[in-house]
């Protein structure tokens, strides 16, 4: 079965998330977006885990839903954990995405971690243990679990980040490295960037939204063609059998370029190097972005890259066409109308023929074609500031 999945999201118990993040709201927006499988998020949090137990039914092996029959959306048990530890004489800060094959397995993982760490503190708990040791412990509890380094290039909290990361997965995971099968691109990177680093070649490339609100589901996602079960998804990940990823244009991510937000300074890696990686306005160290870090580790110009497609969210496209902000009422009205007439957002943006969209809205058809052909204007994000992507269109 071919379907879209977003495996990395959060609940309302994570810091900085929407209080509306509840299973029914997640399922509703996943259906609107066209996601068949969505992560549960935050299964390590005791209150959220209880909510999941009370709300979900196992309707396919290892997958859960709110309805017992013919669900439109399945949940896969997922959680993100934040690890802060010392290794190699440095403080490391690494985020990992965990996938569990069942509620029973998730309960065992929670029990083991909860004996030493405060899982109630946040939906994405901070654990004072190395990535290698936590991974070994989780896999010891259930070897079917998957451990995926999250948004691997982000400067502050990621495996390859410039501020506190490593230079390779093997350096981080040591003897557990053979049991790590995938990496997550993050919003500021794409598969061609990963293809420049040969040590990443063996890993499956995944993309997910890391959504902090239900409307942000699917801003990045992965397309699968496999049995609709936990093991089907896990096997596709282990065997590098993903159809493609759906990607932000990486310049839109908030850590693509180098920069210093306080001074409004954004620089390319070459520009930063000319300045000794210091802010030209205040002299403080720049936050070195994803592109800089990729260039530091790159050992080839390119190579075989994972299949992918860029995507601009439909509301963002409509806001440009209507010359207004994405939260404007007329954007919501146009969005709801299009979903009602054409179907889920992913189908509109990725699969429906441009000619069929044109019968409903010629301008939207032209915009979707521009997106599919990557005809966009790009202003890179930096140091926590999102970049800007504009389709090669004029508003109406």
N, C-alpha and C positions, 0 to 999 in steps of 0.2 A: 504493500500500500504506500502511496506517495502522499506526503503530508509535511506541513511546516510545524516546527517546534521552537519554543523559547524556553530554555531550561534554567535560566538564571534570573530570578526575580526576588522580590522581598515582600514581607508582610507589614502590617501596620506596627509591628513591634520593633522594627529596625529604625535606627535614628534617621530622621529627615525624610520619612515616608508619609504618604497620605493616610489619614485615619480611616478612609473609606476602603482600604485594602482588606477585603474579606473574600472568602471563597466564591460566593455568588457574583460579586463584582468582577473578580478575576475571570470567572467563566464567561460572564456576559461580554466583557471586552475581548477576550480571546476569540469568541465566536465572531464578533464584529470585525476583528482583524483578519480572521481566516486561519488561526492557529488551531491545530488539532490537539497538540500536546503542549502543556505549559507547566513550568516548575511550580511546586507548592510554595517554595521559598521558606526559609527559616525553620525547618523542622526541629532544629536544636532548641528552640525557645519553648519552655514548658507550656505556656498558655496557648501558643499557636499550635503546638503539637496536639494538645487536647482538642482544640477547635477542628483540626484536620481529622482526628479520630471520630469526632462527633458528626462531622459533615459528610465524609467521603465514604463511598462504597467501592470495593474492588470490582471493576467491570471488565477488565482484561488483566491477564497475569502481570502483576506489578504496577498496574496503572489504575487510577482511581477517578471517580466522578461524583457529581452531586446527585445525578439521576441513576437509578438502577438499570434502566433500559435505554438503549440507543442514545447514549450521550453524544452531544456535539463536541464536547471538550473533555479531554482526559488530563488528569494531574499526574506528574511524576514527582516523587519525593525528593526535594532538593534543599540545600542549605549552603550559605556562604559562611566561612569562618575566617577570622583575622588572626594571624599568627605573628607575634612579636618575640624575637629571640636573638641570641648572640651566636654567631658562627663565623669562623675565619677572622676573628678579631673585630667584627663589625656588628652593629645592631641591624637585624633584618626584619622587614615587614612584608609579609606575603599573604595574599588572600587566596583561598582555595574554594572551589565549588565542589560540593559533595552530592552524589546521587545515590539513593538507597533503593534496594529492590523491593522493599515492603515496609509496612508500618512496624512490623515486628523487628526488622533489622534496624530501622531508625530508632526505635525504643531502646535497643541494646547499645547503639552508639551514644545516645543521650545519657544513658545510665553510666557508661564508662567515663565520658567526658565530665558529666555532672558531679562525679566524685571528687574531682580536682579543680574544677573551674565553675565560675558563676554564669550559668547559661541564661539566667533571668535578666542579666544586665542589659542585653540588647539582642535583637533578632540576628545580628551578625556578631557573635560573641568574640571577645579578644582572649586568646589562649596563649599562655607563655610556654610554648613548646615548639620544637623545630618542625618544619614541614615533613622532614623524613620520619620523625618519630610519630607524629599524629597520623600520617598516612599508613605507617606500619600497623598502628593500633586499629585504625578503622578497617583495614583489609584483614586483620586478624579476627575481627568480629564477624565480618562477612566478606568473603573474597569477591562477591558479585558487585560490591560497591564500586563506584567510579570516583576518582579524584582528579579534578581538572584545574590546573592553575588558571586563576581568573584574570581577565584583562591584563595579560602578561607584561605589557610595556608601561603601564601607568607609573609615573615617577615615584609616587610616595608609597604605594601599597601593592606591589606586584613582584613576581618572580624575577623578571628581567629589568625592573625599573631602575632609573638612574640614581635614585636617592638611597635605596636600601635593598636592592636586589642582588642577584647573582649574574654571572656571565653565561651560565648554561643551566639546563634542568638537571644535568648529571651532578653538577656542583652542589645543587640544592638537595636533591633526593638521594644521592649516593646509591646504595644497593637496592633501593626501592624504585629507582628509575625505570627498570623494565616493566613495572606495573602502572606507569603513567602513560596513557594512550593518547591524550588530546590536550590541546591548549586553546584558550579563548582569546580572540583577537583584541577585544575591547573597542570602544567607539573611535579611538584615534589611530587605529591601524587597520590594514586590510591584507588579504593573502599575498599580493605581490610584495609587500614589505617583508612579510615573514619568509618569503621565498629567497630573500637575499642572505639568510642565515642558514647555512647548511646543517647545523646541529638540530634545527627544528624540522628537518625534512621528514623524519619518520613519524611525526605526530599528526593526528587528525586535527584539522582546523575547524573550530566551532565558533559561532557567533550567537550572542544572546543579548537581551536588552538591558539586564541589570536594572529592571524597572523599579522605580520608587513610587509610581502611581500606575493605576490600571490602564490609563490611556496611553502610557508609554510602552505597553507590551508590544513586542514585535518591531521595535525600532531597529533592532538587529535580530536575526533568527537563523535557523539552519533547516534545510530541506532534507528529508529522509525518504528512502524508498525501501521499506523493510516491514516485517510483521509489526502490528500495532500492539506490542508488549514491551515490558521493561527489557527483557533479554534481547528482543529484536533491535531495540534502540542501542543497547549496550554493545551488541555484537557489531553493529554498523560503526560505532565509535572505535571499538578496539581494532577493527579491520580496515579503518580508513575508507569507509564506503558511504560517505555522505554525498548526496547529490550535488549540493552547493550551499554556500552561505549567502545570506542577505546582509549587505553591509551599508552602514553609513558611508558617505564620502568621508574619508578619514580626516580631511581638513576641518570638518565640522566638530570633531571631538575636541574636548576642552584641554587636551594636553598634546596636540599634534606638533606645534612649533615650540621653540624655547621662548621664555619671556619672564616678565616681572609684572604681575597684575597691579601692584600698588603704584607703579610708575606708568602703566599703560604701554609697556614695551613688549613688542612681539618681534622675534628674529628667527631667521632660518638658521640651521646648524652652522652653515658657513659664516654667517654674520656673527653668531655667538663666538665662534672660535677666533675670529679676528679680534674680538674684544676680551679674550681670555675668559670667556663664559661669565663675564661680570656685566651687571646692568649699566648701560651708558649714562643713565640718569642719576643713580644713587651709589653705584659702585658695589652693591651687594651681589652675592651669587645669583645667577639666573636659575630658574627652574628649567632643567633640560628636558625637553619633550620627547615624545615617542620617536619622531623622525630622527632626532639626534642620536638616541640610543640605538636605533636600528643601524644607523651608519657606523656607530662605534663597533658593533658586533658583526656587521656584514662581512662576509668573506667571498661573495660573488655578486655579480651585477643583477642576476635574476636566476631563472631556472624554472623547473616544474612548479607550478603554483596550484593551490586548491581552487576548484571552480567556484565562482561567486558572481553575484549581481549587485550593483549599487541600487539603493532605494532611498527616495525622499518621502517622508510621511505625507499622506494624502492631505491632511489639514495644512501642512506647510505649503504644499503646492497651491491649495485653494486660497490661502492667505496672500500668496504672491499674485495670483490671478485677480483677486478681489481688492488688492491694494489696501490691506488692513492687517491687523495682528491676528495671530492664530487663535486667540481666545474670543474674537469678535463673534457676536451672535449670528451674523450672516454666514460665517464659516461653518458653524455648527449646523445651520439649516441646510446648507449646500451639501455638507458631509452626510448628514442623515438621509437626504434625498438620494444621493448617489449610492449609498449602501443599500437602500431599499430597492433601487432600480437595477443595479448592476451586481450586487453581491458583496462579499467580504473585501476588505481593503487590499489584501495581498493578491486577490484575483484581479482586481482592477489594475494594480500597479505592475504585476508581473505576467499575468497570463491572458487576460482578455485582449482580443485583437483590437488594435488601434481603430480600425474601421467601425467596430461595434461600439467603442466608446464615443466615436465621433457622432453616431446617430443620436446620442444623448446630449453631448456637449463637445462641440468642435474644438474649443479652446483647451479644454481639459485633455482631449486626445492629443493635441499638439504638444502640450506640456509633458504628458506621459511619454510620448515618443522622444522628446528631448532628454528626459531622465534616462530612458532605456539606452539612448545613444551617448550618455555621459556628457551631454552638452550643458555644462554648468559653469558658473563663475564661483570662485572659491576664495574665501578669506579665512586663513587658518586660525584655529583656536590656540590658546596658550595659557599656561599657569592657572587653570581653573576657569577660563573664559571660553565659552563655546564659540566655535567658528561660525561662519555664515556661508550657506550654499544658496545660490540663486540660479534657477533654470534660465536658459537662454531664451527668455520670453519677456514681453512687456505686460503690465497689468491692464485690466480693463475697467 
